[in-house]
Amino acid sequence: MLNRPRILVVEDESGIADTIQYVLATDGFAPVLCATAEQALREFEAQPPALAILDVGLPDLNGFELFKRLQALPGGAHVPMLFLTARSDEIDRVVGLELGADDYIAKPFSPRELVARVRVILRRSGRPPAPPTPAAASAPPKPFALDEERRQIRYYGRALDLSRYEYGILRLLVLKPGRVYTRDELLNKVWDDDSASFDRTVDAHIKTLRAKLKAVAPQLEPIRTLRGSGYALSEELPPAP
Ligand code: CA
């Protein structure tokens, strides 16, 4: 959370507020939600944000009045503010305030558009842009993503529809790419009761598993067969299919 630009979001409609909070947070900002002007004034006084997004239609004060009060607070004159407006007469008033061309967004707006606008305004006002999100900055995406809680495996972003044993086999392989598992090992680790199971049961599940993987990336063969020894997950899968 270090150095994330703090964005005050004053919006009483929780659906819109949640959306704005979500897109800002995923884009590397630190949004602070306020449902009333009173709350916004308190938050602003505690610490002026890098930017404030103000809904014009608030339950206690209208956005224009709030804007004036925020501007009068210490540091308030330097904080860029962006209005959210639903009506054209409100847009006229915003333009009349002569704050600049980027000072309002008309509802309904796209969340992406809002974030893009926030970035432009912060750049223009000389604020450092938000650091890249941890997800974007981390290692390249892996072909397989294992979600043990949901007992689900994603392959190049696609959730695989796996049977219990297919999941069990693939889970083992994904946890240690390159590690060779014999049929016996797979039987012991994946099947609770192997009395009724034979080698070819493993083979049959590997076969259906491969067909499901092929459906996502036809040109790749992620499960290697090692003759006489067993199966392993390929370590040479590309980051994208
Ligand atoms: Ca409103």
py3Dmol code that shows the C-alpha trace and the ligand (Angstrom):
import py3Dmol

protein = """\
ATOM      1  CA  MET A   1       0.000   0.000   0.000  1.00  0.00           C
ATOM      2  CA  LEU A   2       3.092   2.204   0.114  1.00  0.00           C
ATOM      3  CA  ASN A   3       2.832   5.422  -1.910  1.00  0.00           C
ATOM      4  CA  ARG A   4      -0.506   4.610  -3.392  1.00  0.00           C
ATOM      5  CA  PRO A   5      -2.214   7.902  -4.256  1.00  0.00           C
ATOM      6  CA  ARG A   6      -5.147   8.392  -1.926  1.00  0.00           C
ATOM      7  CA  ILE A   7      -8.370   9.119  -3.810  1.00  0.00           C
ATOM      8  CA  LEU A   8     -11.363  10.450  -1.942  1.00  0.00           C
ATOM      9  CA  VAL A   9     -14.568   9.070  -3.488  1.00  0.00           C
ATOM     10  CA  VAL A  10     -17.745  10.842  -2.385  1.00  0.00           C
ATOM     11  CA  GLU A  11     -20.731   8.955  -3.724  1.00  0.00           C
ATOM     12  CA  ASP A  12     -23.903   7.934  -1.915  1.00  0.00           C
ATOM     13  CA  GLU A  13     -24.997   5.232  -4.368  1.00  0.00           C
ATOM     14  CA  SER A  14     -23.265   2.172  -3.008  1.00  0.00           C
ATOM     15  CA  GLY A  15     -23.312   0.278  -6.323  1.00  0.00           C
ATOM     16  CA  ILE A  16     -21.430   3.056  -8.102  1.00  0.00           C
ATOM     17  CA  ALA A  17     -19.171   3.656  -5.096  1.00  0.00           C
ATOM     18  CA  ASP A  18     -18.199  -0.019  -4.933  1.00  0.00           C
ATOM     19  CA  THR A  19     -17.393  -0.107  -8.635  1.00  0.00           C
ATOM     20  CA  ILE A  20     -15.229   3.004  -8.394  1.00  0.00           C
ATOM     21  CA  GLN A  21     -13.483   1.671  -5.314  1.00  0.00           C
ATOM     22  CA  TYR A  22     -12.791  -1.621  -7.067  1.00  0.00           C
ATOM     23  CA  VAL A  23     -11.324  -0.182 -10.272  1.00  0.00           C
ATOM     24  CA  LEU A  24      -9.197   2.335  -8.401  1.00  0.00           C
ATOM     25  CA  ALA A  25      -7.851  -0.277  -6.008  1.00  0.00           C
ATOM     26  CA  THR A  26      -6.999  -2.710  -8.805  1.00  0.00           C
ATOM     27  CA  ASP A  27      -5.258   0.098 -10.644  1.00  0.00           C
ATOM     28  CA  GLY A  28      -2.910   0.889  -7.785  1.00  0.00           C
ATOM     29  CA  PHE A  29      -4.751   3.698  -6.026  1.00  0.00           C
ATOM     30  CA  ALA A  30      -5.912   3.867  -2.420  1.00  0.00           C
ATOM     31  CA  PRO A  31      -9.597   4.852  -2.598  1.00  0.00           C
ATOM     32  CA  VAL A  32     -11.366   6.230   0.474  1.00  0.00           C
ATOM     33  CA  LEU A  33     -15.141   5.962   0.228  1.00  0.00           C
ATOM     34  CA  CYS A  34     -17.505   8.513   1.737  1.00  0.00           C
ATOM     35  CA  ALA A  35     -21.277   8.355   1.398  1.00  0.00           C
ATOM     36  CA  THR A  36     -21.900  11.889   2.675  1.00  0.00           C
ATOM     37  CA  ALA A  37     -20.335  15.323   2.340  1.00  0.00           C
ATOM     38  CA  GLU A  38     -19.880  15.464   6.095  1.00  0.00           C
ATOM     39  CA  GLN A  39     -17.805  12.300   6.071  1.00  0.00           C
ATOM     40  CA  ALA A  40     -15.813  13.627   3.106  1.00  0.00           C
ATOM     41  CA  LEU A  41     -14.967  16.854   4.945  1.00  0.00           C
ATOM     42  CA  ARG A  42     -13.701  14.843   7.910  1.00  0.00           C
ATOM     43  CA  GLU A  43     -11.571  12.541   5.767  1.00  0.00           C
ATOM     44  CA  PHE A  44     -10.208  15.466   3.811  1.00  0.00           C
ATOM     45  CA  GLU A  45      -9.268  17.354   6.947  1.00  0.00           C
ATOM     46  CA  ALA A  46      -7.548  14.293   8.409  1.00  0.00           C
ATOM     47  CA  GLN A  47      -5.384  14.000   5.296  1.00  0.00           C
ATOM     48  CA  PRO A  48      -5.859  15.800   1.957  1.00  0.00           C
ATOM     49  CA  PRO A  49      -6.066  13.191  -0.819  1.00  0.00           C
ATOM     50  CA  ALA A  50      -4.205  13.236  -4.154  1.00  0.00           C
ATOM     51  CA  LEU A  51      -7.561  13.732  -5.868  1.00  0.00           C
ATOM     52  CA  ALA A  52     -11.246  13.857  -4.937  1.00  0.00           C
ATOM     53  CA  ILE A  53     -14.154  12.437  -6.933  1.00  0.00           C
ATOM     54  CA  LEU A  54     -17.409  14.161  -5.976  1.00  0.00           C
ATOM     55  CA  ASP A  55     -20.918  13.102  -6.837  1.00  0.00           C
ATOM     56  CA  VAL A  56     -23.031  16.201  -7.447  1.00  0.00           C
ATOM     57  CA  GLY A  57     -26.182  14.716  -5.914  1.00  0.00           C
ATOM     58  CA  LEU A  58     -25.314  13.931  -2.296  1.00  0.00           C
ATOM     59  CA  PRO A  59     -27.805  13.505   0.552  1.00  0.00           C
ATOM     60  CA  ASP A  60     -26.489  16.271   2.838  1.00  0.00           C
ATOM     61  CA  LEU A  61     -24.782  18.867   0.622  1.00  0.00           C
ATOM     62  CA  ASN A  62     -24.623  19.133  -3.150  1.00  0.00           C
ATOM     63  CA  GLY A  63     -21.253  18.424  -4.758  1.00  0.00           C
ATOM     64  CA  PHE A  64     -20.675  22.068  -5.691  1.00  0.00           C
ATOM     65  CA  GLU A  65     -21.100  23.226  -2.112  1.00  0.00           C
ATOM     66  CA  LEU A  66     -18.863  20.412  -0.932  1.00  0.00           C
ATOM     67  CA  PHE A  67     -16.277  21.419  -3.520  1.00  0.00           C
ATOM     68  CA  LYS A  68     -16.180  24.978  -2.138  1.00  0.00           C
ATOM     69  CA  ARG A  69     -15.817  23.772   1.444  1.00  0.00           C
ATOM     70  CA  LEU A  70     -13.074  21.307   0.535  1.00  0.00           C
ATOM     71  CA  GLN A  71     -11.209  24.011  -1.338  1.00  0.00           C
ATOM     72  CA  ALA A  72     -11.306  26.184   1.763  1.00  0.00           C
ATOM     73  CA  LEU A  73      -9.658  23.489   3.902  1.00  0.00           C
ATOM     74  CA  PRO A  74      -5.871  23.457   4.427  1.00  0.00           C
ATOM     75  CA  GLY A  75      -4.304  22.039   1.262  1.00  0.00           C
ATOM     76  CA  GLY A  76      -7.686  22.022  -0.432  1.00  0.00           C
ATOM     77  CA  ALA A  77      -6.794  24.482  -3.169  1.00  0.00           C
ATOM     78  CA  HIS A  78      -4.176  22.089  -4.541  1.00  0.00           C
ATOM     79  CA  VAL A  79      -6.294  18.959  -4.702  1.00  0.00           C
ATOM     80  CA  PRO A  80      -7.760  18.255  -8.156  1.00  0.00           C
ATOM     81  CA  MET A  81     -11.452  17.421  -8.035  1.00  0.00           C
ATOM     82  CA  LEU A  82     -13.554  15.491 -10.482  1.00  0.00           C
ATOM     83  CA  PHE A  83     -17.350  15.737 -10.486  1.00  0.00           C
ATOM     84  CA  LEU A  84     -19.695  12.864 -11.206  1.00  0.00           C
ATOM     85  CA  THR A  85     -22.810  14.253 -12.820  1.00  0.00           C
ATOM     86  CA  ALA A  86     -26.011  12.656 -14.036  1.00  0.00           C
ATOM     87  CA  ARG A  87     -27.652  15.643 -15.656  1.00  0.00           C
ATOM     88  CA  SER A  88     -26.692  18.051 -18.391  1.00  0.00           C
ATOM     89  CA  ASP A  89     -27.591  21.120 -16.324  1.00  0.00           C
ATOM     90  CA  GLU A  90     -25.093  19.922 -13.734  1.00  0.00           C
ATOM     91  CA  ILE A  91     -22.467  19.616 -16.451  1.00  0.00           C
ATOM     92  CA  ASP A  92     -23.156  23.230 -17.380  1.00  0.00           C
ATOM     93  CA  ARG A  93     -22.511  24.274 -13.810  1.00  0.00           C
ATOM     94  CA  VAL A  94     -19.249  22.322 -13.640  1.00  0.00           C
ATOM     95  CA  VAL A  95     -18.053  23.885 -16.863  1.00  0.00           C
ATOM     96  CA  GLY A  96     -19.140  27.234 -15.416  1.00  0.00           C
ATOM     97  CA  LEU A  97     -16.760  26.700 -12.501  1.00  0.00           C
ATOM     98  CA  GLU A  98     -13.943  26.818 -15.073  1.00  0.00           C
ATOM     99  CA  LEU A  99     -11.940  24.180 -13.335  1.00  0.00           C
ATOM    100  CA  GLY A 100     -10.622  22.748 -16.581  1.00  0.00           C
ATOM    101  CA  ALA A 101     -11.719  20.355 -19.244  1.00  0.00           C
ATOM    102  CA  ASP A 102     -11.211  17.218 -17.214  1.00  0.00           C
ATOM    103  CA  ASP A 103     -13.314  18.133 -14.259  1.00  0.00           C
ATOM    104  CA  TYR A 104     -16.423  16.070 -14.723  1.00  0.00           C
ATOM    105  CA  ILE A 105     -17.579  12.659 -15.860  1.00  0.00           C
ATOM    106  CA  ALA A 106     -21.176  12.171 -16.923  1.00  0.00           C
ATOM    107  CA  LYS A 107     -23.072   9.201 -15.556  1.00  0.00           C
ATOM    108  CA  PRO A 108     -23.289   6.515 -16.686  1.00  0.00           C
ATOM    109  CA  PHE A 109     -19.552   6.205 -17.236  1.00  0.00           C
ATOM    110  CA  SER A 110     -17.264   3.276 -17.792  1.00  0.00           C
ATOM    111  CA  PRO A 111     -15.017   2.458 -14.840  1.00  0.00           C
ATOM    112  CA  ARG A 112     -12.018   2.258 -17.211  1.00  0.00           C
ATOM    113  CA  GLU A 113     -12.769   5.740 -18.476  1.00  0.00           C
ATOM    114  CA  LEU A 114     -12.859   7.020 -14.920  1.00  0.00           C
ATOM    115  CA  VAL A 115      -9.486   5.514 -14.040  1.00  0.00           C
ATOM    116  CA  ALA A 116      -7.963   6.853 -17.260  1.00  0.00           C
ATOM    117  CA  ARG A 117      -9.270  10.318 -16.365  1.00  0.00           C
ATOM    118  CA  VAL A 118      -7.883  10.104 -12.848  1.00  0.00           C
ATOM    119  CA  ARG A 119      -4.468   9.223 -14.249  1.00  0.00           C
ATOM    120  CA  VAL A 120      -4.527  12.120 -16.701  1.00  0.00           C
ATOM    121  CA  ILE A 121      -5.491  14.608 -14.007  1.00  0.00           C
ATOM    122  CA  LEU A 122      -2.824  13.382 -11.595  1.00  0.00           C
ATOM    123  CA  ARG A 123      -0.173  13.520 -14.307  1.00  0.00           C
ATOM    124  CA  ARG A 124      -1.247  17.041 -15.228  1.00  0.00           C
ATOM    125  CA  SER A 125      -1.110  18.134 -11.610  1.00  0.00           C
ATOM    126  CA  GLY A 126       2.407  16.747 -11.261  1.00  0.00           C
ATOM    127  CA  ARG A 127       1.552  13.898  -8.929  1.00  0.00           C
ATOM    128  CA  PRO A 128       3.436  10.652  -9.348  1.00  0.00           C
ATOM    129  CA  PRO A 129       1.323   8.009 -11.078  1.00  0.00           C
ATOM    130  CA  ALA A 130       0.225   4.992  -9.102  1.00  0.00           C
ATOM    131  CA  PRO A 131       2.858   2.270  -9.003  1.00  0.00           C
ATOM    132  CA  PRO A 132       2.047  -0.776 -11.107  1.00  0.00           C
ATOM    133  CA  THR A 133      -0.219  -3.219  -9.322  1.00  0.00           C
ATOM    134  CA  PRO A 134       1.530  -6.197  -7.709  1.00  0.00           C
ATOM    135  CA  ALA A 135      -0.255  -8.569 -10.093  1.00  0.00           C
ATOM    136  CA  ALA A 136       1.044  -6.718 -13.132  1.00  0.00           C
ATOM    137  CA  ALA A 137       4.572  -6.420 -11.743  1.00  0.00           C
ATOM    138  CA  SER A 138       5.004 -10.030 -10.674  1.00  0.00           C
ATOM    139  CA  ALA A 139       6.378 -12.962 -12.661  1.00  0.00           C
ATOM    140  CA  PRO A 140       4.833 -13.826 -16.034  1.00  0.00           C
ATOM    141  CA  PRO A 141       1.591 -15.792 -15.793  1.00  0.00           C
ATOM    142  CA  LYS A 142       1.920 -19.531 -15.401  1.00  0.00           C
ATOM    143  CA  PRO A 143       0.040 -21.964 -17.656  1.00  0.00           C
ATOM    144  CA  PHE A 144      -1.576 -23.646 -14.643  1.00  0.00           C
ATOM    145  CA  ALA A 145      -3.264 -22.022 -11.653  1.00  0.00           C
ATOM    146  CA  LEU A 146      -4.261 -24.305  -8.820  1.00  0.00           C
ATOM    147  CA  ASP A 147      -7.069 -23.360  -6.443  1.00  0.00           C
ATOM    148  CA  GLU A 148      -7.079 -26.069  -3.777  1.00  0.00           C
ATOM    149  CA  GLU A 149      -9.957 -24.584  -1.813  1.00  0.00           C
ATOM    150  CA  ARG A 150     -12.287 -24.793  -4.789  1.00  0.00           C
ATOM    151  CA  ARG A 151     -10.613 -27.949  -6.074  1.00  0.00           C
ATOM    152  CA  GLN A 152     -10.228 -26.169  -9.374  1.00  0.00           C
ATOM    153  CA  ILE A 153      -7.397 -25.864 -11.874  1.00  0.00           C
ATOM    154  CA  ARG A 154      -7.140 -23.187 -14.521  1.00  0.00           C
ATOM    155  CA  TYR A 155      -5.176 -23.776 -17.681  1.00  0.00           C
ATOM    156  CA  TYR A 156      -4.201 -20.595 -19.501  1.00  0.00           C
ATOM    157  CA  GLY A 157      -6.984 -18.839 -17.622  1.00  0.00           C
ATOM    158  CA  ARG A 158      -9.678 -21.397 -18.475  1.00  0.00           C
ATOM    159  CA  ALA A 159     -11.212 -23.349 -15.601  1.00  0.00           C
ATOM    160  CA  LEU A 160     -11.001 -27.075 -16.356  1.00  0.00           C
ATOM    161  CA  ASP A 161     -14.019 -29.257 -15.740  1.00  0.00           C
ATOM    162  CA  LEU A 162     -12.298 -32.208 -14.072  1.00  0.00           C
ATOM    163  CA  SER A 163     -13.483 -35.390 -12.422  1.00  0.00           C
ATOM    164  CA  ARG A 164     -12.252 -36.103  -8.902  1.00  0.00           C
ATOM    165  CA  TYR A 165      -9.386 -38.321 -10.068  1.00  0.00           C
ATOM    166  CA  GLU A 166      -8.423 -36.123 -12.979  1.00  0.00           C
ATOM    167  CA  TYR A 167      -8.169 -33.248 -10.540  1.00  0.00           C
ATOM    168  CA  GLY A 168      -6.109 -35.351  -8.132  1.00  0.00           C
ATOM    169  CA  ILE A 169      -3.638 -36.400 -10.815  1.00  0.00           C
ATOM    170  CA  LEU A 170      -3.249 -32.974 -12.381  1.00  0.00           C
ATOM    171  CA  ARG A 171      -2.927 -31.328  -8.985  1.00  0.00           C
ATOM    172  CA  LEU A 172       0.072 -33.529  -8.140  1.00  0.00           C
ATOM    173  CA  LEU A 173       1.712 -32.879 -11.496  1.00  0.00           C
ATOM    174  CA  VAL A 174       1.127 -29.113 -11.302  1.00  0.00           C
ATOM    175  CA  LEU A 175       2.571 -28.865  -7.787  1.00  0.00           C
ATOM    176  CA  LYS A 176       5.929 -30.203  -9.015  1.00  0.00           C
ATOM    177  CA  PRO A 177       6.514 -29.651 -12.720  1.00  0.00           C
ATOM    178  CA  GLY A 178       9.149 -32.036 -14.041  1.00  0.00           C
ATOM    179  CA  ARG A 179       8.749 -34.532 -11.209  1.00  0.00           C
ATOM    180  CA  VAL A 180       8.044 -38.017 -12.588  1.00  0.00           C
ATOM    181  CA  TYR A 181       5.213 -39.964 -10.966  1.00  0.00           C
ATOM    182  CA  THR A 182       4.880 -43.707 -11.558  1.00  0.00           C
ATOM    183  CA  ARG A 183       1.446 -45.217 -12.015  1.00  0.00           C
ATOM    184  CA  ASP A 184       1.772 -46.815  -8.551  1.00  0.00           C
ATOM    185  CA  GLU A 185       2.563 -43.475  -6.961  1.00  0.00           C
ATOM    186  CA  LEU A 186      -0.407 -41.840  -8.626  1.00  0.00           C
ATOM    187  CA  LEU A 187      -2.664 -44.657  -7.501  1.00  0.00           C
ATOM    188  CA  ASN A 188      -1.447 -44.377  -3.924  1.00  0.00           C
ATOM    189  CA  LYS A 189      -1.627 -40.608  -3.733  1.00  0.00           C
ATOM    190  CA  VAL A 190      -4.815 -39.941  -5.680  1.00  0.00           C
ATOM    191  CA  TRP A 191      -7.036 -42.956  -5.048  1.00  0.00           C
ATOM    192  CA  ASP A 192      -8.297 -43.501  -1.484  1.00  0.00           C
ATOM    193  CA  ASP A 193      -8.834 -47.211  -1.995  1.00  0.00           C
ATOM    194  CA  ASP A 194      -6.703 -48.735  -4.699  1.00  0.00           C
ATOM    195  CA  SER A 195      -7.931 -52.313  -4.304  1.00  0.00           C
ATOM    196  CA  ALA A 196     -10.123 -52.109  -7.358  1.00  0.00           C
ATOM    197  CA  SER A 197      -7.719 -50.008  -9.378  1.00  0.00           C
ATOM    198  CA  PHE A 198      -5.261 -51.092 -12.017  1.00  0.00           C
ATOM    199  CA  ASP A 199      -2.539 -49.359 -13.890  1.00  0.00           C
ATOM    200  CA  ARG A 200      -4.782 -48.716 -16.825  1.00  0.00           C
ATOM    201  CA  THR A 201      -7.187 -46.761 -14.618  1.00  0.00           C
ATOM    202  CA  VAL A 202      -4.465 -44.160 -14.298  1.00  0.00           C
ATOM    203  CA  ASP A 203      -3.855 -44.327 -18.018  1.00  0.00           C
ATOM    204  CA  ALA A 204      -7.546 -43.861 -18.738  1.00  0.00           C
ATOM    205  CA  HIS A 205      -7.712 -40.747 -16.563  1.00  0.00           C
ATOM    206  CA  ILE A 206      -4.554 -39.331 -18.091  1.00  0.00           C
ATOM    207  CA  LYS A 207      -6.146 -39.834 -21.489  1.00  0.00           C
ATOM    208  CA  THR A 208      -9.318 -37.901 -20.630  1.00  0.00           C
ATOM    209  CA  LEU A 209      -7.228 -35.266 -18.864  1.00  0.00           C
ATOM    210  CA  ARG A 210      -5.109 -34.787 -21.986  1.00  0.00           C
ATOM    211  CA  ALA A 211      -8.235 -34.418 -24.106  1.00  0.00           C
ATOM    212  CA  LYS A 212      -9.481 -31.638 -21.797  1.00  0.00           C
ATOM    213  CA  LEU A 213      -6.129 -29.858 -21.944  1.00  0.00           C
ATOM    214  CA  LYS A 214      -6.025 -30.193 -25.725  1.00  0.00           C
ATOM    215  CA  ALA A 215      -9.416 -28.531 -25.925  1.00  0.00           C
ATOM    216  CA  VAL A 216      -7.811 -25.395 -24.431  1.00  0.00           C
ATOM    217  CA  ALA A 217      -4.445 -25.484 -26.239  1.00  0.00           C
ATOM    218  CA  PRO A 218      -4.542 -28.021 -29.125  1.00  0.00           C
ATOM    219  CA  GLN A 219      -0.870 -27.648 -30.054  1.00  0.00           C
ATOM    220  CA  LEU A 220       0.544 -28.313 -26.583  1.00  0.00           C
ATOM    221  CA  GLU A 221       1.184 -31.546 -24.701  1.00  0.00           C
ATOM    222  CA  PRO A 222       1.661 -30.557 -21.040  1.00  0.00           C
ATOM    223  CA  ILE A 223       1.663 -34.116 -19.680  1.00  0.00           C
ATOM    224  CA  ARG A 224       4.734 -36.074 -20.738  1.00  0.00           C
ATOM    225  CA  THR A 225       4.795 -39.867 -20.799  1.00  0.00           C
ATOM    226  CA  LEU A 226       8.076 -41.421 -19.728  1.00  0.00           C
ATOM    227  CA  ARG A 227       8.125 -44.944 -21.098  1.00  0.00           C
ATOM    228  CA  GLY A 228       8.393 -47.515 -18.362  1.00  0.00           C
ATOM    229  CA  SER A 229       8.414 -44.935 -15.587  1.00  0.00           C
ATOM    230  CA  GLY A 230       5.331 -42.720 -15.538  1.00  0.00           C
ATOM    231  CA  TYR A 231       4.081 -39.201 -16.097  1.00  0.00           C
ATOM    232  CA  ALA A 232       5.381 -35.700 -15.501  1.00  0.00           C
ATOM    233  CA  LEU A 233       4.259 -32.154 -16.187  1.00  0.00           C
ATOM    234  CA  SER A 234       6.284 -30.473 -18.914  1.00  0.00           C
ATOM    235  CA  GLU A 235       8.507 -27.657 -17.689  1.00  0.00           C
ATOM    236  CA  GLU A 236       8.616 -26.086 -21.102  1.00  0.00           C
ATOM    237  CA  LEU A 237       5.142 -24.656 -21.508  1.00  0.00           C
ATOM    238  CA  PRO A 238       4.954 -21.165 -23.003  1.00  0.00           C
ATOM    239  CA  PRO A 239       3.471 -18.345 -20.856  1.00  0.00           C
ATOM    240  CA  ALA A 240       0.623 -18.065 -23.406  1.00  0.00           C
ATOM    241  CA  PRO A 241      -0.862 -20.914 -25.481  1.00  0.00           C
TER     242      PRO A 241
END
"""
ligand_1 = """\
1
CA
Ca -25.958 10.595 -5.694
"""
view = py3Dmol.view(width=600, height=400)
view.addModel(protein, "pdb")
view.setStyle({"model": 0}, {"cartoon": {"style": "trace"}})
view.addModel(ligand_1, "xyz")
view.setStyle({"model": 1}, {"stick": {}})
view.zoomTo()
view.show()
